[in-house]
Amino acid sequence: MEYISGKKELRRLVAARKKQVEPAERRSRSVPVMQRLMALPEFKRARNVLFYWSLPDEVTTHETVQYCASLGKNVFLPVVEGERLLIRGFSGMDSLVPGESYSIPEPVDGALQADILDMDLVVVPGVAFDRNGGRMGRGKGYYDRLFADAAGCFGGGPYKVGVCFDFQIVDSVPREPHDMLMDAVVFESGTEIIRNENRVCGVFGIRYPVISGGMVWCSGWRLASAVSAAGGLGLIGAGSMKPGLLKEHISKCRAATDRPFGVNVPLMSPYATELMETVIEERVPAVFTSAGNPKLWTSRLKEAGIKVAHVVSSSRFAAKCAEAGVDAVVAEGFEAGGHNGKEETATMVLVPEVRSAVDLPLIAAGGIVSGSGMAAAFALGAEGVQLGTRFALSLESSAADSFKQLCIGLKEGDTMLALKKLSPTRLIRNDFYGKIEAAEAAGASREELQSLLGRGRARMGIFEGDLSEGELEIGQAVSLVRSLLPAGDIVRGIMEEYRKAVAGMQVL
Ligand SMILES: Cc1cc2nc3c(=O)[nH]c(=O)nc-3n(C[C@H](O)[C@H](O)[C@H](O)COP(=O)(O)O)c2cc1C
């Protein structure tokens, strides 16, 4: 990474740049392309855009950077350096003011940095670029000229200087934006946009197929909006809410992010009908239903233009989802936190079962807390992942801090599936769990278990932090979570790990 140092140098470069390329000439080539792009929804939605046209066409570079910066997008461009073609990222195009110092101590956009650190250098067959006369592609001066170029875009007004990053070599052109964390790829012709073909991203209009599951007492608007803002899909968990409170969370989530988010409505909630009326009235982008029959609400939600996913623990129920016309299905294995399927099918078995039962966009859940877990789920046929435990232990989760602290110290085997006669629930082994275990061993009936459980125990444990008598729901993979991070970092970290896991996988 290099920076422009000194305003004198910058001014000189800007002046030279302006002399070199007249405004009319500058506009001549790329503006029509930009106009076409502007109309495309993929482009409007995109945050990071890779322009796959060749340099040293400074005209194109100049217009591209100017245009995208004005829309708050991060720009990636191929540039020639010696014998190599690199993809470079540019961001933060308006944070510096003329006359100030131009050194940027840290990348201006942590998100961008995380996104692209793992990106590959691309060697492009057949792209015409001028290796010898490349005005933009030579040594250290390259950066200066490039920054000056960007600065020149703002015609002397407040402008920003971008930060550059380097990448490594790969031997093929990335056709899938998903492979490179791109929302869209624009080719030299300017007409071809590669869509993100991941179906889960497509259905929900998101960038990464990473979903934070609805979780009683954990997933309010703070968590949901943080996940959505980072490019995943954050769900507000309505299971612990009355309709009025849900409405409030929806409106706060909307104020916090303009990205799509969703609401999880467990159909066993005593307020299920009113909660559904609320989400329909509010026209939330997505609803994830769970713990009930997918046929109950799917058509009404879809009539209201809401995307619907349903959580299942068996392929039999996945088939019902397909009949009900849901947009996506979540296959949640028995490792998961919260309520589980009676059949205790683990994610490793459930995902391929559901994959072969239905052709719906498939989201895997249960036991996934990392990018390698995500890669494993994808290998089994999933197209997205829903994480509960990992996000319950994020900074934005509304769970009690004492609960979070307890969780990050737990070891393998510290959670058990209990209450099988009622609704199988994965719990931390605490005093309350000990009582349930003893009652179950003594053959307690449903009624006896219900009276032992009482009401409001999940709230007492997860939200209020009664670690001894509360019902402490968390997933088996809690033993793999060792720190509490911001939810956005979790989303980005998972994508980075996913990429590394796939790239590092041994091919036999
Ligand atoms: C504390 C907690 C509460 C949960 N509450 C709900 C809920 O209200 N509705 C629901 O559909 N799933 C609920 N879940 C399940 C999650 O949405 C998610 O599918 C599951 O946690 C994924 O497995 P994992 O915990 O291994 O990541 C809950 C999970 C946890 C950990």
The ligand as a MOL file (V3000), in Angstrom:
LIG
                    3D

  0  0  0     0  0            999 V3000
M  V30 BEGIN CTAB
M  V30 COUNTS 31 33 0 0 0
M  V30 BEGIN ATOM
M  V30 1 C -30.3060 -18.6190 21.7710 0
M  V30 2 C -30.9630 -19.1520 20.5460 0
M  V30 3 C -32.2960 -18.8640 20.3190 0
M  V30 4 C -32.9260 -19.3220 19.1550 0
M  V30 5 N -34.2210 -18.9690 18.9150 0
M  V30 6 C -34.8030 -19.3050 17.7260 0
M  V30 7 C -36.0950 -18.8280 17.3900 0
M  V30 8 O -36.7200 -18.0560 18.1090 0
M  V30 9 N -36.6240 -19.2160 16.1950 0
M  V30 10 C -35.9490 -20.0340 15.3210 0
M  V30 11 O -36.4700 -20.3520 14.2540 0
M  V30 12 N -34.7050 -20.4930 15.6380 0
M  V30 13 C -34.1300 -20.1260 16.7870 0
M  V30 14 N -32.8410 -20.5150 17.0560 0
M  V30 15 C -32.1110 -21.2550 15.9980 0
M  V30 16 C -31.3280 -20.2980 15.1060 0
M  V30 17 O -32.1650 -19.4680 14.3650 0
M  V30 18 C -30.4100 -21.0580 14.1260 0
M  V30 19 O -31.1430 -21.7470 13.1480 0
M  V30 20 C -29.5110 -22.0360 14.8400 0
M  V30 21 O -28.9740 -21.4300 15.9800 0
M  V30 22 C -28.4100 -22.4900 13.9110 0
M  V30 23 O -27.5510 -23.3680 14.5620 0
M  V30 24 P -26.2440 -22.8950 15.3690 0
M  V30 25 O -26.7200 -22.4400 16.6830 0
M  V30 26 O -25.4160 -24.1340 15.4710 0
M  V30 27 O -25.6220 -21.8150 14.5780 0
M  V30 28 C -32.2090 -20.0930 18.2130 0
M  V30 29 C -30.8530 -20.3720 18.4800 0
M  V30 30 C -30.2320 -19.8990 19.6050 0
M  V30 31 C -28.7810 -20.1880 19.8200 0
M  V30 END ATOM
M  V30 BEGIN BOND
M  V30 1 1 1 2
M  V30 2 1 2 3
M  V30 3 2 2 30
M  V30 4 2 3 4
M  V30 5 1 4 5
M  V30 6 1 4 28
M  V30 7 2 5 6
M  V30 8 1 6 7
M  V30 9 1 6 13
M  V30 10 2 7 8
M  V30 11 1 7 9
M  V30 12 1 9 10
M  V30 13 2 10 11
M  V30 14 1 10 12
M  V30 15 2 12 13
M  V30 16 1 13 14
M  V30 17 1 14 15
M  V30 18 1 14 28
M  V30 19 1 15 16
M  V30 20 1 16 17
M  V30 21 1 16 18
M  V30 22 1 18 19
M  V30 23 1 18 20
M  V30 24 1 20 21
M  V30 25 1 20 22
M  V30 26 1 22 23
M  V30 27 1 23 24
M  V30 28 2 24 25
M  V30 29 1 24 26
M  V30 30 1 24 27
M  V30 31 2 28 29
M  V30 32 1 29 30
M  V30 33 1 30 31
M  V30 END BOND
M  V30 END CTAB
M  END
